[in-house]
Amino acid sequence: MKRLENKVAIITGAATGIGKAAAERFAEEGAAVLCADIKLEELNETVNSIAEKNGRAKAYEVDVSNENSVKNFADKVKEEYGTVSILFNNAGTDQEGGKLHEYPVELFDRLISVDLRGTFLMSKYIIPLMLENGGSIINNASMSGSAADLDRSGYNAAKGAIINLTKAMAIDYGRSGIRVNSVSPGTIETPLVSHLAGSKEEEQGEKFREAQKWVTPMGRIGNPSEIASVALFLASADSSFVTGEDIRADGGVMAYTWPGKMLFEEGWKEETE
Ligand SMILES: NC(=O)c1ccc[n+]([C@@H]2O[C@H](COP(=O)([O-])OP(=O)(O)OC[C@H]3O[C@@H](n4cnc5c(N)ncnc54)[C@H](O)[C@@H]3O)[C@@H](O)[C@H]2O)c1
C-alpha cells in the first residue's frame, strides 16, 4: 500500500526545487497533489511530469502572501475536494539585504510576507478543511531559522518565526488530530540558491558551493529529493506521534559549535564531493 493513498495534499511553491520534488514524491505515494505557485509555466511542467507517470496533480496560481488569493484557492479546494489531509507550506524566497541599518524595509517586508505570512495565511484558510478528518502540516523552515547568516536578517527572522509558529500550531491543533511540524533544510541545490549565491556556472556561485561543501560535515550540498523524503515522513502515518518538531536535514552543518581544527586541516576541505 502506498503511503499517501487517498490523501489530498497541497504543496505551495511546487513549480521548482524542493516543492516540485515533494509534489512528484507525494504523487508517487498515491496522493492527489494540488500544486500552488505564482510561476504558472513551471507549475504546469511539474503537473505534466506527474501526469506522465500516471500520478494525480493539478496546478493552481496562488500568491501565498496575498490573503484574497489564498482565500479564493481555499474556496476552490473546498468545492472540488471537500477535505484536505496534507499541507506542505513550502513556498519561500530569500535575498541578501546587507547589515540591518542598511537593510531595505521593502525586502524585509517581502521576506516576512511570503515566507512567514504566507505560511500563516495558507494554514489559516486550509485548516478548516482538515478539522473533520485530521491531517498533517509541514512548514518549510531552514537551518537559517535556528542560527543566522551574514546580511540576511529578514530571512533569518522569517524562518526562526516559522519554527516557533509550527509549535504554536501543533499545540492549537493537538486535540484535533492535526499534526504540525517543520523541516529545516541546509543548502539544497535549487533555483533559490542560484538566485541567492549565483548559478553553478558563475564564478561566485561556484565559490559559494565549494565553501558550503567544506563547512558541511557530509562534504556536499543536498538534493531537493532529500527534503521531499523528510516531508513525506512528516506527511505520512510513519510520523503519527510526531508534532511540534523541527527536523533538520543539513548534512550536519548545525552539529558543530565552530569549525575548529577544520579551519586549518587542508584534508577536510579537500575531502568533498
Ligand atoms: N534551497 C535551499 O538551500 C533551502 C534551504 C533552506 C530552506 N529552503 C526553503 O525551501 C523552500 C523552497 O525553496 P527552494 O529552495 O525549493 O527554492 P525555489 O525557488 O526553487 O522554490 C520556491 C518556490 O516558491 C515559489 N514562490 C515564491 N513566492 C511565492 C508566493 N508569493 N506564492 C506562491 N509561491 C511562491 C517560487 O515561485 C518557487 O517555485 C523555501 O521556503 C526556502 O526558504 C531552501
The ligand as an SDF file (V2000), in Angstrom:
LIG
                    3D

 44 48  0  0  0  0  0  0  0  0999 V2000
   17.4370   25.6180   -1.2540 N   0  0  0  0  0  0  0  0  0  0  0  0
   17.8800   25.7680   -0.0290 C   0  0  0  0  0  0  0  0  0  0  0  0
   19.1100   25.7380    0.2270 O   0  0  0  0  0  0  0  0  0  0  0  0
   16.9260   25.9650    1.1120 C   0  0  0  0  0  0  0  0  0  0  0  0
   17.4370   25.8950    2.4110 C   0  0  0  0  0  0  0  0  0  0  0  0
   16.5750   26.0630    3.4750 C   0  0  0  0  0  0  0  0  0  0  0  0
   15.2320   26.3170    3.2580 C   0  0  0  0  0  0  0  0  0  0  0  0
   14.7630   26.3880    1.9840 N   0  0  0  0  0  0  0  0  0  0  0  0
   13.3440   26.6660    1.8160 C   0  0  0  0  0  0  0  0  0  0  0  0
   12.7590   25.7270    0.9350 O   0  0  0  0  0  0  0  0  0  0  0  0
   11.6040   26.3100    0.3400 C   0  0  0  0  0  0  0  0  0  0  0  0
   11.6080   26.0030   -1.1560 C   0  0  0  0  0  0  0  0  0  0  0  0
   12.6770   26.6830   -1.7530 O   0  0  0  0  0  0  0  0  0  0  0  0
   13.5870   26.0730   -2.9110 P   0  0  0  0  0  0  0  0  0  0  0  0
   14.9660   26.0520   -2.3970 O   0  0  0  0  0  0  0  0  0  0  0  0
   12.9840   24.8610   -3.4500 O   0  0  0  0  0  0  0  0  0  0  0  0
   13.5520   27.2950   -3.9400 O   0  0  0  0  0  0  0  0  0  0  0  0
   12.7540   27.5500   -5.2860 P   0  0  0  0  0  0  0  0  0  0  0  0
   12.9820   28.9770   -5.6070 O   0  0  0  0  0  0  0  0  0  0  0  0
   13.0870   26.5090   -6.2740 O   0  0  0  0  0  0  0  0  0  0  0  0
   11.2300   27.3170   -4.8450 O   0  0  0  0  0  0  0  0  0  0  0  0
   10.4510   28.2800   -4.2050 C   0  0  0  0  0  0  0  0  0  0  0  0
    9.1110   28.2990   -4.8930 C   0  0  0  0  0  0  0  0  0  0  0  0
    8.2550   29.1920   -4.1580 O   0  0  0  0  0  0  0  0  0  0  0  0
    7.5250   29.9340   -5.1040 C   0  0  0  0  0  0  0  0  0  0  0  0
    7.0430   31.1810   -4.5310 N   0  0  0  0  0  0  0  0  0  0  0  0
    7.7640   32.2880   -4.2220 C   0  0  0  0  0  0  0  0  0  0  0  0
    6.9630   33.2530   -3.7700 N   0  0  0  0  0  0  0  0  0  0  0  0
    5.6980   32.7570   -3.8040 C   0  0  0  0  0  0  0  0  0  0  0  0
    4.4210   33.2830   -3.4710 C   0  0  0  0  0  0  0  0  0  0  0  0
    4.2900   34.5290   -3.0290 N   0  0  0  0  0  0  0  0  0  0  0  0
    3.3410   32.4840   -3.6170 N   0  0  0  0  0  0  0  0  0  0  0  0
    3.4550   31.2260   -4.0880 C   0  0  0  0  0  0  0  0  0  0  0  0
    4.6390   30.6740   -4.4240 N   0  0  0  0  0  0  0  0  0  0  0  0
    5.7450   31.4380   -4.2840 C   0  0  0  0  0  0  0  0  0  0  0  0
    8.5070   30.1740   -6.2500 C   0  0  0  0  0  0  0  0  0  0  0  0
    7.8560   30.5740   -7.4230 O   0  0  0  0  0  0  0  0  0  0  0  0
    9.2060   28.8450   -6.3270 C   0  0  0  0  0  0  0  0  0  0  0  0
    8.5590   27.9750   -7.2290 O   0  0  0  0  0  0  0  0  0  0  0  0
   11.6510   27.8090    0.6920 C   0  0  0  0  0  0  0  0  0  0  0  0
   10.7440   28.0540    1.7420 O   0  0  0  0  0  0  0  0  0  0  0  0
   13.0680   28.0020    1.1530 C   0  0  0  0  0  0  0  0  0  0  0  0
   13.1990   29.0680    2.0590 O   0  0  0  0  0  0  0  0  0  0  0  0
   15.5780   26.2210    0.9040 C   0  0  0  0  0  0  0  0  0  0  0  0
  1  2  1  0
  2  3  2  0
  2  4  1  0
  4  5  1  0
  4 44  2  0
  5  6  2  0
  6  7  1  0
  7  8  2  0
  8  9  1  0
  8 44  1  0
  9 10  1  0
  9 42  1  0
 10 11  1  0
 11 12  1  0
 11 40  1  0
 12 13  1  0
 13 14  1  0
 14 15  2  0
 14 16  1  0
 14 17  1  0
 17 18  1  0
 18 19  2  0
 18 20  1  0
 18 21  1  0
 21 22  1  0
 22 23  1  0
 23 24  1  0
 23 38  1  0
 24 25  1  0
 25 26  1  0
 25 36  1  0
 26 27  1  0
 26 35  1  0
 27 28  2  0
 28 29  1  0
 29 30  1  0
 29 35  2  0
 30 31  1  0
 30 32  2  0
 32 33  1  0
 33 34  2  0
 34 35  1  0
 36 37  1  0
 36 38  1  0
 38 39  1  0
 40 41  1  0
 40 42  1  0
 42 43  1  0
M  CHG  2   8   1  16  -1
M  END
$$$$
